[in-house]
Amino acid sequence: MGFCRNFLWLIIGVIPFFLFSGCGDLEPEMQDTRPVVLKMDFNQRSSSRSSQISPSEVNSHNTHLILALPSGENLSSNYRNYNSSFAQELMNPSDNKVSLEIPLNTQMRIFAFLFSEDYTMPQLFSGVREVGYYGESQPFTINAQTNNLSLGISLIQVPGTGTDTDGEADTTSPTNTSISINSNADNATSTSVTLAISATDSVGVTGYYVSESSTAPANNVSGWVTVTSTTSYSANVSFTLSSIDNESKTVFVWFKDSAGNISLATSDSIMAVYYYWKLIAKQVDSDSFTDGTDELFLSNARSTFLENENDPSQTTFMSIGNLEKSNYADTDEKYKFKLVWGGKTVDSSGITKEVTW
């Protein structure tokens, strides 16, 4: 497959630089540079080219990294290679402008890198992000008399991103999507759960969106989690369920690819049972079940959680084992039970039951 090349224009406008008397001499490093504003005009076409990157394709790339480099630098898709750049900034997508401070009377080129995802500058350089398009301008210089300059940038599409190299748009959404809550458990005893999610895409899965709402998200809303592009994605991710107890919770997940195609939703459900009744057997003492040094309350005197499998709001029956007389010092051999709800002891009056060995 060959590269797909497009053409765009850069218009450079030099910001006037005024010096006022009494301000002292400029530092040496400031004497040879000048602030400039670069504007990308995607509606112009080079007379030597028959194609251009379309506005819709540009709009699908949310981050534009612009670098000013010595003219001798060789272009590649690895934007992290250029430590010798004179300046680098992100383009403002609202007006297609970027401000750079570049040297005067120096041969240089402008390199551009387009990313489909939203990134800040620290995010771009904290890892390797997927580039959709990259390109360079012809060599140019500016001097103290330069006010305007138009430059063309030939963009090269990275194979397998955005529009494919045969010129056909990628319109296929991620498939084979799946989600599992807490390894397919029946109940969630906490609002914090773990989701096992996965999807595949012929070009690359680049993000996922998780919600208890069944409304499909738009491509550019907040809440999307960006992932490194891969044709087969799977991960265990954390999620917080809504706090209402004793109801079934359904969690939906969507996936998207580098072209912005969003998958159909897939979902899983779990019963929220955040508060269990817990039955505890304790030795009778003088302080009404308050734990202290005057009672021998061993771990084998605790039962498992109580729960009605079909309806946790209803009572249930259970038996308690592993209660040995030898674990307790009470000479009358009588024991009582208490109920604990959400970690708080319910008033034991009227619900304690004496047990005689």
N, C-alpha and C positions, 0 to 999 in steps of 0.2 A: 504494500500500500504506500502511496506517496503522501506527502504532506499537503494539506489544504492551505493555500495562501490567500489572504485578504489584504486590503489596503485601506488605511485610514490616514487622516491628516492631523498634524499638530500645528497649531498656530501659537507662536511664542510672542508674548507681549512683555516688553521690559518695563519694570516699574521704575519711574524716575527716581533718581538717587540724588537728594539735595544735601549740600554741605553748607553749614552756617559758620560764620566767623566766630571765634572765641571758643569753639568746641575742642580745640586741640587737634593734633595729627591723628589720622586713622592708624590702627595697628597694621603691621605689614600684611598679615593674612587677610585683612579686610580690603586692602587696596586693589586686589585683583579679582574680586568677586562682585556679583551683582544679582539682586533678587529678580526673578523672572516668573511670569505666570504662563503656564502651558495650558492650552485649551484643545481638547480633542473634538474635531468636527467630523462626525461619522457620516454626514450627508454629502461630503465631497467625494469625488472619484478621480483617481489618477488617470491621465490620458494614456498612460502606458500599461494600464491594467484593465481587465475586463470584469473584475469582480470586486466586491467590498464586503466587509463584515456588516451584517444587517443590524439595524437598531434593536430588533427583538433579541438577537443573539448577544449583543452588547449588554442589554438590560438583564439577561440571564446570568451575567457574570458580575457579581456584586462587589468585588474587590479588584482595584486596578493599582498595581505597584509600578511606579515610574522611577527610573534611575537615570542619572546623568553620568556617563562614563567616558574615559579616554577613548578616542576613536579607534585605537588599536585593539580594543577588547573584542574577543570572538563571542558571538551570540550562541547561547544554548538555552534549553528550557529550565536549567537549574538556576533559579534566581538567587540561591545562596552562594553562588560562586564568586560574586563580584565584591570583593573587599576593598577594591580601589575606586569605588564610586565617589564622584565629587559630591553628589547629593542623592537622597532617595526619600520619597514621600508617597502617601496614598492619595489617589485622585478623589476629589469630592464628587460622588455620583450625581448630586443634584444639579450641578452646573458643568460637569466634565472638566473641571479645572484643578490644577495642582500648582503650588508655589514651590520653587526651588531656588537655592542660592548657588549659582554656578560661576566658574571662573571666566574672566575676560581673556580674549586673545588666545584661546586654547582650543585645539581641535578635539571635538567630542561627539558622542552620539547619545541619543535618547533610547533606552531600552524600556519596553513595556511588558508587563506580565499580568494576565487576566485570570482571576479565580472565580469559580461559580459560587463559592461560599463567602459568607461575611467574616472577615478577619481584621483584627487590629495589627499594627506593626509588630508588637511583641509576639502575638500568636503566629504570625508568618514565620518568624525566625526562631521560635521555640521548637519547631519541628519541620518536617518536610511536607508542604501542602501541595495538593494537586493543581497544576497549572493547566488551564484550558487553552489559552492562546499566549503566544509570546512573539515579540518582534523588535525591530530596531529601525532607527532613522538613518538617513545618510549623514556623513560627517558634516559638521557645521562649527562655526565660531561666532561669538558675539563680541562687540567692542563697546566702547563708551558711547558711540553714536547710534548703536542698533536700537530701534524702537519696535519693529515688528519683523517676524520671520515665520514663514510657513514651511513645515517639514512633513514629509510623508513617512509613515511607518508601515512596513510590510509585515503583516501578522501571519504567523504559522500556527496551525492548529495541532495540538498534541494528539497523536493517534489514540482513539478510544475514548475521547472526551467530547461532550457537546454534540455537534454534528459530526457524523462519522466521515472518514476520509474519502468515501465514495460520493459525498455530497448529499446523502440522504439523512434526514433528521432522525435522531434517536427518539422514538415515541413510545417505547416499551417500558412499562413500569416494572419495578422490582416484583418478583414472584416468590413462590414457595415460602411465604411469610408464616411465622408461628410465634406464639407467646404462651408461656406457662407461668402461673403464679405459685411461688413457694413449692416448686417441684410437684405441681398438681395436687397439693394438699386440699382437703375438704374445707378446712377452717383456717382463718387468720386470727391469731390471738393478739396481734399488734397491728397498728396502722402501718408500720414499716415492713415492707415485703420485698422479696427479690423476684425479678422477672427474668426468665430465660427467653430471649428473643432471637430471631434469625430470619434471614431473607437472602435471596440471590438476585443478581442482575448481570446481564451480559456485558455491560459497560462498567458498572461499579456502584454499589450502595454507598451513599455518602452521608446519610443521616436518618434519624428515626424520631418519632413524635409519639409520646405516651399520654393518655388521658382517660378519665372515667366518662368523658363525654363522647358520644358516638358521632359528633359532627366532625367531618373531615377537615383538617387544617389546610390553609393556603400555604403556598411554597415559601412565603416570606414572613410568616408570623413568628413571634417569639415562642419559644418552647421546643423548637427543633434542636436536637443534639447532633452536632457534627462528628462524624467518624472518618477515619482514614479510608479512602475509596478502596473497595474490595469487591470482587465478583461474588464472594460467598461470605456473608457477615453473620456472626453469632456472638452473643455476649450475655453475661448475667449483670443486670443493672438494678439499682435500688429505686424504689418508688414508694410514695406515701399515700395510703388510702384515705378517703374522707373519714371523719371521726364518728359518724353515726354508727351506733352499735346494733348488733342483732339484725342484720340485713345482708342480702347478697350483693356483692360488689363485682362489677364488670369492668375490666380494664382493656382499652383498645390501643393498638399500636399501628402506625403507618410508617412506611419506609420511602425514601426518595433516592434518585440517582443524580449523577452530575449534570444531566440535562434538565433536571427539575421535575421529572415524571414521578408522581406519587402513587404508591400502591393502594389497593383496596385495604380496608381495615381488617385486621384479624383480632380476636379477643379471647379472653379467658375469664371465668368467674370463680369467686370464692366467697364463703360465708364469713362475715365479720362477727367474731365472738370475742370481743376484747376483754370481757369480764366473766370469769368463771366462778361458780360456787366451789369452794374448796373445803373439804371436810377434814378436820384435824382432831385426833384423839390426844387428850392430855390428862395428866394426872391431876386429880382434884387437889386444890391447895387453898390457902387462905386469901389469896389476892385475885380470885376470879379469872384464872387463865392468863394472868400477866406473867410473861416469861421472866424468870429470875433464878437466883441461886437456890431457891427453896424447892425447886421442882426438877425432876429428871425427865426432860422432854427430849427424847432421842429422835434421830432422823427416821428410824423405822417405825415411829408412831404416826407418821404423816401418810395420808392416802394420796392417790393420784387425783388429778382434777376431775371434778364431777361434770358430766355433760350428758344431755339427752341428744343422741346422735341426730334425730330427725327434727328436734325443736329445742334448742338450748334454753328457751324461755320457760320450759316446763320442768317439773321435778323429775327425778330419776332415782333408781335404786342402785345400791352398790354394797359390796361387802368389804370389810377391812381385815387384812391379814397381818401377820408379822407383829402382833402385839403380844409380847411375852410378859408374864407376871414378874419375872426376874429383873426386868428393866426398870421397875418402879418400886419405890420405898413405901408406898401407901399400904398400911396394914389392914385397912378394911376391904381392900381388893375391889374398890368401886372406882369407876372411871367415867368421865363425861366427854361429850363431843361438843364442838362448837363449829359454826359456819363462818367462813371468811369470804367477803365479797370485795373484789378489786383491791385486796390487800388490807381492808379494814374489817375489824371484827364486828359482827352483828351482835346486838344485845342478846346475851345467852339465855336470858330469862324466858322460860316457856319452850325453848327449843333444845335444851340440853337433855341428853338421854343417859341415864346411868347404866353402866354395864357391870354385871357381877361375874367374876370368873368362876 
